[in-house]
Amino acid sequence: MSDPRTPFSRLAFHLETIYLFTRSDYKTIFFPVLIFAVAIAPSVEVKQLIHAAVWVWIHLLQFNVSNQAHSAHEDVINKPWRPLPSGRITVDETSRLRWVLFIICLCLSGWHGAGVLLASVAFSLAEILHEDLRFNSEPVLRNLCNVGGYLSFELGATIILSSKTSVDRTSLVALLSSGLLILTTIHAQDFADVNGDSLSGRRTFPIIAPEGSRLYMLAALPIWSIALSMLWGLGPLCGILFFLAGLLVGSRYYQFRNERCDQSSYLIYNVWLLAAHVLPMNARSQLLGW
C-alpha cells in the first residue's frame, strides 16, 4: 500500500524525527559549546559563527543517533518520546544513519582544515569507545569519554570561530579547565536516569554511591565556583553570585531526591555550567570585573 502522506508531511515527519534525536542536548551541549567558543575566541564573525553552529549541530546529531541506537531499551523508561521508543525509526535505520553521519562529519570537518578534522576524529573515537566498546558501563571510563567528546566539540567550534589552525594560550587554558569541570561534575546528568540505568545494568555514580554522590555535588560545585572565579579574575560581586549559584545547585542535588526534582536540578546545573563557560571572556574583556 502506498504512503498516503504528502511529500510535505513526510518531510515534516523526518525533520521532527531529527529534532527529537537532539532535543535533550541543546541546553547541555549545543548552546554551552557555542557560548564557550564565542567567549574565548579573539574575535567573532557572523559567517564563522554560522559555520561553527552547523558543525556542532551535525556532530551532536551523529552522537545522539549513535547513542540512542544503543539505548532504546532504557529510553522506553527515561525518554519514551525519542524516535526509537516512539516507533518513528527502527534500530537498523538508526545504525545506518549513524555511519552516514560519520562520513558527513569527517567531510565537513576536512573542509574546515586539519585542526577541525582532528577534533572530529577525536570525537568519533570517543563515541566508539563510549558506545561500541561499552566504556559507558563504567563511571570513570564513561566520564573520560564524555570529556573527550565535549572537548572535541569545544575545540572544533573554537578553531572555526578563530579562523586559525590552532588555539592560543587563553583558549588552551579554557579548554583544559572545561575538560576538568566536565570530568568531575558530568554525572549530574545521571541522577534523574537511575531507574533506566539500573534496568540496563549501567553502573553510574548515583547508583554506586547514592548518598556519597549527592554529598559530592554539594561540595564540588561551590568549590569549582570559587576556583573558576579566581582563575578568570572575576570581580567580588560576580564571584559571589557565581559561588551562590554553585551552592544552590549543589544544595538542590543533596536536599531534593526524587526523579522530578533531579530533572529540575539538572536543568539548573546546566544554567550554572553555561555561566561557567562564559567566564573565560573575562580574560580578554574584563566585563566580569565588578
RAFENQUI-V87978 format. One record per pair of residues at least 12 apart in sequence whose C-alpha atoms are under 10 Angstrom apart, sorted by the first residue. I is the first residue (numbers start at 1). J is the second residue. Records with the same first field share a line. If there is no record, write none. Layout:
I->J + J
This chain:
13->88
14->88 + 89
16->83 + 88
17->82 + 83 + 84 + 88 + 89
18->61 + 64 + 65 + 82 + 83
19->61 + 82 + 83
20->61 + 64 + 81 + 82 + 83 + 84 + 88
21->60 + 61 + 62 + 63 + 64 + 65 + 66 + 67 + 68 + 81 + 82 + 83 + 84
22->57 + 58 + 60 + 61 + 62 + 63 + 64 + 65 + 82
23->61 + 64 + 81 + 82
24->64 + 79 + 82
25->57 + 60 + 61 + 64
26->57 + 60
27->267 + 270 + 271 + 273 + 274
28->189 + 266 + 267 + 269 + 270 + 271 + 273 + 274
29->56 + 57 + 60 + 150 + 153 + 154 + 270 + 274
30->53 + 56 + 57 + 59 + 60 + 153 + 154
31->53 + 56 + 57 + 274
32->154 + 270 + 271 + 273 + 274 + 275 + 276 + 277 + 278
33->52 + 53 + 56 + 150 + 151 + 152 + 153 + 154 + 155 + 156 + 157 + 158 + 274 + 277 + 278
34->49 + 52 + 53 + 56 + 153 + 154 + 157 + 158 + 161 + 274 + 277
35->154 + 157 + 158 + 274 + 275 + 277 + 278 + 281
36->154 + 155 + 157 + 158 + 171 + 174 + 175 + 178 + 274 + 275 + 276 + 277 + 278 + 279 + 280 + 281
37->49 + 52 + 153 + 154 + 155 + 156 + 157 + 158 + 159 + 160 + 161 + 162 + 171 + 174 + 175 + 277 + 278 + 280 + 281
38->52 + 157 + 158 + 161 + 162 + 277 + 278 + 280 + 281
39->158 + 171 + 174 + 277 + 278 + 279 + 280 + 281 + 282 + 283 + 284 + 285
40->158 + 161 + 162 + 167 + 168 + 170 + 171 + 172 + 173 + 174 + 175 + 277 + 278 + 279 + 280 + 281 + 282 + 283 + 284
41->157 + 158 + 159 + 160 + 161 + 162 + 163 + 167 + 168 + 170 + 171 + 280 + 281 + 284
42->158 + 161 + 162 + 163 + 167 + 168 + 170 + 171 + 281 + 284 + 285
43->161 + 162 + 163
44->158 + 160 + 161 + 162 + 163
45->161 + 162 + 163
46->161
47->161
48->157 + 158 + 159 + 160 + 161 + 162 + 163
49->157 + 158 + 160 + 161 + 162
50->160 + 161
51->108 + 112 + 157 + 160 + 161
52->112 + 153 + 154 + 156 + 157 + 158 + 159 + 160 + 161
53->157 + 160 + 161
54->108 + 157
55->105 + 108 + 109 + 112 + 116 + 120 + 153 + 156 + 157 + 160
56->105 + 120 + 152 + 153 + 154 + 156 + 157
57->153
58->101 + 102 + 104 + 105 + 108
59->101 + 102 + 104 + 105 + 106 + 108 + 109 + 120 + 123 + 124 + 149 + 152 + 153
60->149 + 153
61->97 + 98 + 101 + 102 + 105
62->97 + 98 + 99 + 100 + 101 + 102 + 103 + 104 + 105 + 123 + 124 + 127
63->98 + 101 + 102 + 123 + 124 + 126 + 127 + 128 + 131 + 149
64->98 + 127
65->83 + 84 + 91 + 94 + 95 + 96 + 97 + 98 + 99 + 101
66->94 + 95 + 96 + 97 + 98 + 99 + 101 + 102 + 127 + 128 + 130 + 131 + 132
67->94 + 95 + 98 + 127 + 128 + 130 + 131 + 132
68->82 + 83 + 84 + 85 + 91 + 94 + 95 + 98 + 131
69->83 + 84 + 90 + 91 + 92 + 93 + 94 + 95 + 96 + 97 + 98 + 131
70->91 + 94 + 95 + 131 + 132 + 134
71->84 + 85 + 131 + 196 + 197 + 200
72->84 + 85 + 86 + 90 + 91
73->85 + 196 + 199 + 200
74->193 + 195 + 196 + 197 + 198 + 199 + 200 + 201
75->193 + 196 + 197
76->196
77->193 + 195 + 196 + 197 + 199
78->192 + 193 + 194 + 195 + 196 + 197
79->193 + 196
102->120 + 121 + 124
105->117 + 120 + 121 + 124
106->118 + 119 + 120 + 121 + 124
107->120
108->120
109->121 + 156 + 160
112->156 + 159 + 160 + 163 + 164 + 165
113->156 + 159 + 160 + 163 + 164 + 165
114->165 + 166
115->155 + 156 + 159 + 160 + 164 + 165 + 166 + 167
116->152 + 153 + 155 + 156 + 157 + 158 + 159 + 160 + 164 + 165 + 166
117->156
118->152 + 155 + 156
119->148 + 149 + 151 + 152 + 153 + 154 + 155 + 156 + 157 + 159
120->149 + 152 + 153 + 155 + 156
121->152
122->148 + 149 + 151 + 152 + 153
123->145 + 146 + 147 + 148 + 149 + 150 + 151 + 152 + 153 + 156
124->148 + 149 + 152
125->145 + 148 + 149
126->142 + 144 + 145 + 146 + 147 + 148 + 149 + 150 + 152
127->145 + 146 + 148 + 149
128->145
129->141 + 142 + 144 + 145
130->142 + 143 + 144 + 145 + 146 + 149
131->145
134->202
136->202 + 203 + 204
137->197 + 200 + 201 + 202 + 203 + 204
138->202 + 203 + 204 + 205
139->187 + 202 + 203 + 204 + 205 + 206 + 207 + 208
140->183 + 184 + 203 + 204 + 205
142->183 + 186 + 187 + 203 + 204
143->182 + 183 + 184 + 185 + 186 + 187 + 204
144->179 + 180 + 182 + 183 + 184 + 186
145->183
146->179 + 182 + 183 + 186 + 187
147->178 + 179 + 180 + 181 + 182 + 183 + 184 + 186
148->179 + 182 + 183
149->179
150->175 + 178 + 179 + 182 + 183
151->175 + 176 + 178 + 179 + 180 + 182
152->175 + 179
154->171 + 174 + 175 + 178 + 179
155->167 + 171 + 172 + 175
158->171 + 175
159->171
170->232 + 280 + 281 + 283 + 284
171->280 + 281 + 283
173->231 + 280
174->228 + 231 + 232 + 277 + 279 + 280 + 281 + 283
175->277 + 280
177->227 + 228 + 231 + 276 + 277 + 280
178->228 + 273 + 276 + 277 + 280
180->224
181->220 + 221 + 224 + 228 + 273 + 276 + 277
182->273
184->216 + 217 + 220 + 221 + 224
185->216 + 217 + 220 + 221 + 224 + 269 + 273
186->266 + 269 + 270 + 273
187->204 + 205 + 206 + 213 + 217 + 266
188->205 + 206 + 213 + 214 + 217 + 249 + 250 + 253 + 262 + 263 + 265 + 266 + 267 + 269 + 270
189->206 + 262 + 263 + 265 + 266 + 267 + 269 + 270
190->204 + 205 + 206 + 207 + 262 + 263 + 266
191->204 + 205 + 206 + 207 + 210 + 213 + 214 + 253 + 257 + 258 + 259 + 261 + 262 + 263 + 265 + 266
192->206 + 257 + 258 + 259 + 260 + 261 + 262 + 263 + 264 + 265 + 266
193->206 + 207 + 259 + 262 + 263
194->206 + 207 + 210 + 259
195->207 + 259
210->257
211->254
212->254
213->253 + 254
214->250 + 251 + 252 + 253 + 254 + 255 + 256 + 257
215->250 + 251 + 253 + 254 + 255
216->250 + 253 + 254
217->246 + 247 + 249 + 250 + 251 + 252 + 253 + 254
218->246 + 247 + 248 + 249 + 250 + 251 + 252 + 253 + 254 + 255
219->246 + 247 + 250 + 251 + 254
220->246 + 247 + 250
221->243 + 244 + 245 + 246 + 247 + 248 + 249 + 250 + 251 + 269 + 272 + 273
222->242 + 243 + 244 + 245 + 246 + 247 + 248 + 249 + 250 + 251
223->243 + 246 + 247
224->242 + 243 + 246 + 247 + 276
225->239 + 240 + 241 + 242 + 243 + 244 + 245 + 246 + 247 + 272 + 273 + 276
226->239 + 240 + 242 + 243 + 244 + 246
227->239 + 243
228->242 + 243 + 276 + 277 + 279 + 280
229->242 + 243 + 276 + 279 + 280 + 282 + 288
231->279 + 280 + 282 + 283
232->279 + 280 + 281 + 282 + 283 + 284 + 286 + 288 + 289
233->279 + 280 + 282 + 283 + 286 + 288 + 289 + 290
234->279 + 280 + 282 + 283 + 286 + 287 + 288 + 289 + 290
235->282 + 286 + 287 + 288 + 289 + 290
236->288 + 289 + 290
237->288 + 289 + 290
238->279 + 287 + 288 + 289 + 290
239->288 + 289 + 290
242->272 + 275 + 276 + 279
243->272
245->268 + 269 + 271 + 272 + 275
246->268 + 269 + 271 + 272 + 273 + 276
248->265 + 268 + 269 + 272
249->264 + 265 + 266 + 267 + 268 + 269 + 270 + 271 + 272
250->265 + 268 + 269
251->265
252->264 + 265 + 266 + 268 + 269
253->265 + 266 + 269
